[in-house]
Amino acid sequence: MQVMDIWVYRNEAWSGVDLTGFDVEATDGKIGKVSDTTRDTNGSFIVVETGPWIFGHKVMLPAGTISSVDTQDRTVFVNVTKDLIKNAPEFDESVGADETYRRNLGEYYSRGAFAETSGSTRR
């Protein structure tokens, strides 16, 4: 998967759903709730308020890491592990999603475990 692809929802229908407040499940368990979403062309992402496992920080996940969305159970499934998310470049709300941060984050997820599992889906 190319770095730009990671910023695009795999299923276009997900970009039309307000995911704010949905639970977020990594491949190895719940990581938190969606606190913000974007629907930018080739730049979509979700911001997740994480649970106590990384002390309640916010993390940004590119839209391409989403493997499925269950609108009935209000859950977003991402195709990455908690550790991959924990070790991602830190999200700084005061800076936001500037171009350098997005490039670094996209490269991080593209070369991480996401790249190995990007073809699989859950649910």
C-alpha positions as CSV (number, residue, x, y, z in Angstrom):
1,M,0.0,0.0,0.0
2,Q,1.4,3.4,-0.9
3,V,1.7,6.1,1.7
4,M,-1.1,8.2,0.1
5,D,-3.5,5.3,0.2
6,I,-3.3,5.1,3.9
7,W,-5.2,8.4,4.2
8,V,-8.2,7.2,2.2
9,Y,-11.1,5.2,3.7
10,R,-11.2,1.7,2.3
11,N,-14.9,1.8,2.1
12,E,-16.2,5.2,0.8
13,A,-19.4,4.7,2.8
14,W,-17.4,5.1,6.1
15,S,-16.5,8.6,5.1
16,G,-20.2,9.5,5.3
17,V,-20.6,8.2,8.9
18,D,-20.0,10.4,11.9
19,L,-17.6,8.1,13.8
20,T,-17.3,10.5,16.8
21,G,-18.0,8.6,20.0
22,F,-17.5,5.1,18.4
23,D,-15.4,2.6,20.3
24,V,-12.1,1.7,18.6
25,E,-10.8,-1.9,18.5
26,A,-7.2,-2.7,17.6
27,T,-6.3,-6.2,16.4
28,D,-5.5,-7.0,20.0
29,G,-8.3,-5.2,21.9
30,K,-10.0,-2.0,22.6
31,I,-7.9,1.2,22.5
32,G,-10.4,4.0,23.2
33,K,-13.0,6.1,21.5
34,V,-13.1,8.3,18.4
35,S,-12.9,12.0,19.5
36,D,-12.6,13.5,16.0
37,T,-12.8,12.6,12.3
38,T,-12.0,14.2,9.0
39,R,-13.1,13.5,5.5
40,D,-10.4,15.3,3.6
41,T,-9.6,14.0,0.1
42,N,-6.4,11.9,0.4
43,G,-6.0,13.0,4.0
44,S,-8.7,11.5,6.1
45,F,-8.0,10.3,9.7
46,I,-9.6,9.7,13.0
47,V,-8.4,11.0,16.4
48,V,-8.7,8.4,19.2
49,E,-8.9,9.2,22.9
50,T,-7.0,6.2,24.2
51,G,-7.7,4.4,27.4
52,P,-5.4,4.2,30.4
53,W,-3.0,1.9,28.7
54,I,-1.2,4.9,27.4
55,F,-2.5,7.4,30.0
56,G,-5.4,8.8,28.1
57,H,-3.5,10.5,25.3
58,K,-5.0,11.2,21.8
59,V,-3.6,9.5,18.8
60,M,-4.2,10.0,15.1
61,L,-4.9,7.0,12.9
62,P,-5.0,7.4,9.1
63,A,-8.4,6.4,7.6
64,G,-6.7,3.5,5.7
65,T,-6.0,1.7,9.0
66,I,-9.7,1.2,9.5
67,S,-10.6,-2.4,8.5
68,S,-14.3,-2.2,9.2
69,V,-17.0,-0.2,10.9
70,D,-20.0,-1.6,12.8
71,T,-22.6,1.2,12.9
72,Q,-25.0,-0.9,14.9
73,D,-22.5,-1.5,17.7
74,R,-20.8,1.8,17.1
75,T,-17.3,0.3,16.8
76,V,-14.4,1.1,14.5
77,F,-12.0,-1.8,13.9
78,V,-8.4,-0.9,13.0
79,N,-5.9,-3.2,11.4
80,V,-3.1,-2.3,13.7
81,T,-2.0,-3.4,17.2
82,K,-2.0,-1.5,20.4
83,D,1.8,-1.5,20.5
84,L,2.0,-0.1,16.9
85,I,-0.3,2.7,18.0
86,K,1.5,3.3,21.3
87,N,4.8,3.7,19.4
88,A,3.5,5.9,16.7
89,P,4.7,9.5,16.3
90,E,3.1,11.5,19.0
91,F,0.0,13.6,18.2
92,D,0.2,17.2,19.3
93,E,-3.2,18.9,19.2
94,S,-1.7,22.4,19.2
95,V,0.2,21.6,16.0
96,G,-2.6,19.5,14.5
97,A,-2.1,17.4,11.4
98,D,0.6,19.4,9.6
99,E,2.1,18.0,6.5
100,T,5.3,16.8,8.1
101,Y,3.5,15.0,10.8
102,R,1.1,13.3,8.3
103,R,4.0,12.2,6.1
104,N,5.9,10.7,9.1
105,L,2.8,9.0,10.4
106,G,1.8,7.7,7.0
107,E,5.3,6.3,6.5
108,Y,5.3,4.8,10.0
109,Y,2.0,2.9,9.5
110,S,2.9,1.9,5.9
111,R,6.1,0.2,6.9
112,G,4.7,-1.2,10.2
113,A,2.5,-4.2,10.8
114,F,-0.3,-2.4,8.9
115,A,1.5,-3.1,5.6
116,E,1.5,-6.8,6.3
117,T,-2.2,-7.1,7.2
118,S,-3.7,-4.4,5.0
119,G,-5.5,-6.9,2.8
120,S,-7.3,-8.6,5.7
121,T,-10.6,-7.4,7.2
122,R,-12.6,-8.1,10.3
123,R,-16.3,-8.6,10.5
